[in-house]
Amino acid sequence: MSTDMRTITRVREHRVDGEIGPRLLEASARAGPLVVGRRTGRGPGRAARSLIRHAACPVAVVPLD
């Protein structure tokens, strides 16, 4: 049995101005899981590492390619 994830997962995209790390940390206080991309194969960047350590919700870091 297969489940179409679009029917059970709500995704919201929100664009903000400012430095990304602090803005994402603010958003984590009122978010469900945050999914952030990484551009290189070397692991998460500075903003993603900050989220992993300090976010108020679960964080998933996924490669963009």
DSSP file (Angstrom, degrees, kcal/mol; ACC not computed):
  #  RESIDUE AA STRUCTURE BP1 BP2  ACC     N-H-->O    O-->H-N    N-H-->O    O-->H-N    TCO  KAPPA ALPHA  PHI   PSI    X-CA   Y-CA   Z-CA
    1    1 A M              0   0    0      0, 0.0     2,-0.4     0, 0.0     0, 0.0   0.000 360.0 360.0 360.0 130.7    0.0    0.0    0.0
    2    2 A S        -     0   0    0      2,-0.0     2,-0.5     0, 0.0     0, 0.0  -0.859 360.0-152.6-110.6 141.8    1.4    3.4   -1.0
    3    3 A T        -     0   0    0     -2,-0.4     2,-0.8     5,-0.0     3,-0.0  -0.957  15.8-133.2-115.7 129.3    0.6    6.7    0.6
    4    4 A D    >   -     0   0    0     -2,-0.5     3,-1.9     1,-0.2     4,-0.4  -0.721  15.0-152.6 -79.0 111.4    0.8   10.0   -1.3
    5    5 A M  G >> S+     0   0    0     -2,-0.8     4,-1.5     1,-0.3     3,-1.1   0.741  88.3  70.3 -61.7 -24.0    2.7   12.2    1.1
    6    6 A R  G 34 S+     0   0    0      1,-0.2    -1,-0.3     2,-0.2     5,-0.1   0.761  94.6  56.1 -65.0 -22.1    1.1   15.3   -0.4
    7    7 A T  G <4 S+     0   0    0     -3,-1.9    -1,-0.2     1,-0.2    -2,-0.2   0.676 118.3  29.9 -84.0 -16.0   -2.2   14.3    1.2
    8    8 A I  T <4 S+     0   0    0     -3,-1.1     2,-0.5    -4,-0.4    -2,-0.2   0.461 108.6  72.4-120.6  -3.1   -0.8   14.1    4.7
    9    9 A T     <  -     0   0    0     -4,-1.5     2,-0.6     2,-0.0    -1,-0.1  -0.956  60.0-156.5-120.3 127.7    1.9   16.7    4.8
   10   10 A R        -     0   0    0     -2,-0.5     2,-0.5    -3,-0.1    -3,-0.1  -0.898  13.5-170.3-101.9 125.7    1.4   20.4    4.8
   11   11 A V        -     0   0    0     -2,-0.6     2,-0.4    -5,-0.1    -2,-0.0  -0.955   3.0-169.8-117.7 131.5    4.3   22.4    3.4
   12   12 A R        -     0   0    0     -2,-0.5     2,-0.5     2,-0.0    -2,-0.0  -0.979   7.6-157.0-121.8 134.1    4.6   26.2    3.7
   13   13 A E        -     0   0    0     -2,-0.4     2,-0.4     2,-0.0    -2,-0.0  -0.915  14.9-179.0-106.1 133.5    7.1   28.3    1.9
   14   14 A H        -     0   0    0     -2,-0.5     2,-0.4     2,-0.0    -2,-0.0  -0.988  14.4-151.3-138.5 125.9    7.9   31.7    3.4
   15   15 A R        +     0   0    0     -2,-0.4     2,-0.3     2,-0.0    -2,-0.0  -0.817  21.3 174.1 -99.8 133.2   10.3   34.3    2.1
   16   16 A V        -     0   0    0     -2,-0.4     2,-0.3     2,-0.1     7,-0.0  -0.928  25.7-127.0-134.8 158.8   12.0   36.7    4.5
   17   17 A D        +     0   0    0     -2,-0.3     2,-0.2     2,-0.0    -2,-0.0  -0.754  65.1  49.5-100.4 153.0   14.6   39.4    4.4
   18   18 A G  S    S-     0   0    0     -2,-0.3     2,-0.2     4,-0.0    -2,-0.1  -0.562  99.2 -21.7 116.2-179.1   17.6   39.4    6.7
   19   19 A E     >  -     0   0    0     -2,-0.2     4,-1.6     1,-0.1     5,-0.2  -0.489  59.2-139.2 -68.2 129.7   20.4   37.1    7.9
   20   20 A I  H  > S+     0   0    0     -2,-0.2     4,-2.6     1,-0.2     5,-0.3   0.868  90.9  57.4 -65.6 -42.7   19.1   33.5    7.3
   21   21 A G  H  > S+     0   0    0      1,-0.2     4,-2.1     2,-0.2    -1,-0.2   0.955 111.2  39.6 -56.9 -57.7   20.4   31.8   10.5
   22   22 A P  H  > S+     0   0    0      0, 0.0     4,-2.1     0, 0.0    -1,-0.2   0.867 115.3  53.6 -61.3 -35.7   18.6   34.1   13.0
   23   23 A R  H  X S+     0   0    0     -4,-1.6     4,-2.1     1,-0.2    -2,-0.2   0.903 109.7  47.3 -67.2 -39.7   15.5   34.3   10.9
   24   24 A L  H  X S+     0   0    0     -4,-2.6     4,-1.9     2,-0.2    -1,-0.2   0.877 109.3  53.8 -68.7 -36.5   15.2   30.5   10.8
   25   25 A L  H  X S+     0   0    0     -4,-2.1     4,-0.6    -5,-0.3    31,-0.3   0.911 108.8  49.6 -62.6 -40.8   15.8   30.2   14.5
   26   26 A E  H >< S+     0   0    0     -4,-2.1     3,-1.1     1,-0.2     4,-0.3   0.929 111.1  49.7 -60.2 -44.9   12.9   32.6   15.0
   27   27 A A  H >< S+     0   0    0     -4,-2.1     3,-1.6     1,-0.2     4,-0.2   0.814  98.0  68.3 -65.2 -30.0   10.7   30.5   12.7
   28   28 A S  H >< S+     0   0    0     -4,-1.9     3,-0.7     1,-0.3    -1,-0.2   0.754  88.3  66.4 -63.8 -22.7   11.6   27.3   14.5
   29   29 A A  T << S+     0   0    0     -3,-1.1    -1,-0.3    -4,-0.6    -2,-0.2   0.754 115.2  27.1 -69.6 -23.2    9.6   28.5   17.6
   30   30 A R  T <  S+     0   0    0     -3,-1.6     2,-0.3    -4,-0.3    -1,-0.2   0.131 108.9  91.0-124.9  20.2    6.4   28.3   15.6
   31   31 A A    <   -     0   0    0     -3,-0.7     3,-0.1    -4,-0.2    -3,-0.0  -0.719  63.6-135.5-114.1 162.0    7.2   25.6   13.1
   32   32 A G  S    S-     0   0    0      1,-0.3    -1,-0.2    -2,-0.3    -2,-0.1   0.153  78.6 -21.7 -82.2-146.4    6.9   21.9   12.8
   33   33 A P        -     0   0    0      0, 0.0     2,-0.4     0, 0.0    -1,-0.3  -0.380  68.8-140.9 -62.6 140.6    9.9   20.2   11.3
   34   34 A L  E     -a   59   0A   0     24,-2.6    26,-2.8    -3,-0.1     2,-0.5  -0.887  10.5-160.5-101.5 134.6   12.2   22.5    9.3
   35   35 A V  E     +a   60   0A   0     -2,-0.4     2,-0.4    24,-0.2    26,-0.2  -0.973  14.7 178.4-115.2 120.7   13.8   21.1    6.2
   36   36 A V  E     -a   61   0A   0     24,-2.8    26,-2.6    -2,-0.5     2,-0.2  -0.922  19.4-131.3-123.1 148.3   16.8   23.0    4.9
   37   37 A G  E     -a   62   0A   0     -2,-0.4     2,-0.4    24,-0.2    11,-0.1  -0.527   9.0-148.3 -93.2 162.0   19.0   22.3    1.9
   38   38 A R  E     -a   63   0A   0     24,-1.7    26,-2.0    -2,-0.2    27,-0.3  -0.993   3.1-155.1-128.9 142.0   22.8   22.2    1.7
   39   39 A R  S    S+     0   0    0     -2,-0.4     2,-0.2    24,-0.2    -1,-0.1   0.768  72.2  47.9 -88.2 -27.6   24.7   23.1   -1.4
   40   40 A T  S >  S-     0   0    0      3,-0.3     3,-0.6     1,-0.1    24,-0.1  -0.684  76.5-122.8-114.9 166.3   28.0   21.1   -0.9
   41   41 A G  T 3  S+     0   0    0     -2,-0.2    -1,-0.1     1,-0.2    -2,-0.0   0.360  93.5  89.0 -84.5   5.3   28.8   17.6    0.0
   42   42 A R  T 3  S-     0   0    0      1,-0.3    -1,-0.2     0, 0.0    -3,-0.0   0.312 101.2 -96.9 -87.9   8.9   30.9   18.8    2.9
   43   43 A G    <   -     0   0    0     -3,-0.6    -3,-0.3    -5,-0.0    -1,-0.3  -0.494  68.2 -19.7 103.2-177.3   28.0   18.7    5.4
   44   44 A P        -     0   0    0      0, 0.0    -6,-0.1     0, 0.0    -3,-0.0  -0.275  63.9-126.0 -68.2 149.8   25.7   21.4    6.7
   45   45 A G     >  -     0   0    0     -5,-0.0     4,-2.6     1,-0.0     5,-0.2  -0.117  39.6 -81.1 -81.9-173.9   26.6   25.1    6.4
   46   46 A R  H  > S+     0   0    0      1,-0.2     4,-2.1     2,-0.2     5,-0.2   0.898 128.2  47.4 -59.9 -45.5   26.7   27.6    9.2
   47   47 A A  H  > S+     0   0    0      1,-0.2     4,-2.1     2,-0.2    -1,-0.2   0.920 113.6  47.8 -64.9 -43.1   23.0   28.4    9.2
   48   48 A A  H  > S+     0   0    0      2,-0.2     4,-2.6     1,-0.2    -2,-0.2   0.903 110.5  51.7 -65.3 -40.6   22.1   24.7    9.2
   49   49 A R  H  X S+     0   0    0     -4,-2.6     4,-1.9     1,-0.2    -1,-0.2   0.903 109.1  50.9 -61.9 -40.3   24.5   23.9   12.0
   50   50 A S  H  X S+     0   0    0     -4,-2.1     4,-2.4    -5,-0.2     5,-0.3   0.913 111.0  48.6 -62.5 -42.5   23.0   26.7   14.1
   51   51 A L  H  X S+     0   0    0     -4,-2.1     4,-2.6     1,-0.2    -2,-0.2   0.923 107.9  54.1 -62.7 -44.6   19.6   25.3   13.5
   52   52 A I  H  < S+     0   0    0     -4,-2.6    -1,-0.2     1,-0.2    -2,-0.2   0.889 116.9  38.2 -57.1 -40.0   20.7   21.8   14.4
   53   53 A R  H  < S+     0   0    0     -4,-1.9    -1,-0.2    -5,-0.2    -2,-0.2   0.848 132.1  19.5 -79.8 -35.5   22.0   23.0   17.7
   54   54 A H  H  < S+     0   0    0     -4,-2.4    -3,-0.2    -5,-0.2    -2,-0.2   0.518  82.6 122.7-121.6  -6.9   19.4   25.6   18.7
   55   55 A A     <  -     0   0    0     -4,-2.6   -30,-0.1    -5,-0.3     4,-0.1  -0.243  55.1-140.0 -65.1 149.2   16.1   25.1   16.8
   56   56 A A  S    S+     0   0    0    -31,-0.3    -1,-0.1     2,-0.1   -31,-0.0   0.348  86.4  42.6 -87.3   4.6   12.9   24.6   18.9
   57   57 A C  S    S-     0   0    0     -6,-0.2   -25,-0.1   -25,-0.0    -2,-0.1  -0.899 103.6 -72.3-141.0 168.6   11.7   22.0   16.4
   58   58 A P        -     0   0    0      0, 0.0   -24,-2.6     0, 0.0     2,-0.4  -0.339  46.9-153.2 -63.3 147.5   13.2   19.0   14.5
   59   59 A V  E     -a   34   0A   0    -26,-0.2     2,-0.5    -7,-0.1   -24,-0.2  -0.987  10.3-166.8-127.8 132.1   15.6   19.9   11.7
   60   60 A A  E     -a   35   0A   0    -26,-2.8   -24,-2.8    -2,-0.4     2,-0.6  -0.981   6.2-160.3-116.4 128.2   16.3   17.9    8.5
   61   61 A V  E     +a   36   0A   0     -2,-0.5   -24,-0.2   -26,-0.2   -26,-0.1  -0.941  17.3 179.0-109.0 120.8   19.3   18.9    6.3
   62   62 A V  E     -a   37   0A   0    -26,-2.6   -24,-1.7    -2,-0.6     2,-0.1  -0.908  31.6-106.1-124.1 148.0   19.1   17.5    2.8
   63   63 A P  E     -a   38   0A   0      0, 0.0   -24,-0.2     0, 0.0   -22,-0.1  -0.430  20.1-141.6 -69.4 146.8   21.4   17.9   -0.2
   64   64 A L              0   0    0    -26,-2.0   -25,-0.1     1,-0.2   -27,-0.0   0.641 360.0 360.0 -83.8 -14.8   20.1   20.1   -3.0
   65   65 A D              0   0    0    -27,-0.3    -1,-0.2   -25,-0.1   -26,-0.1   0.468 360.0 360.0 -94.9 360.0   21.4   17.9   -5.8
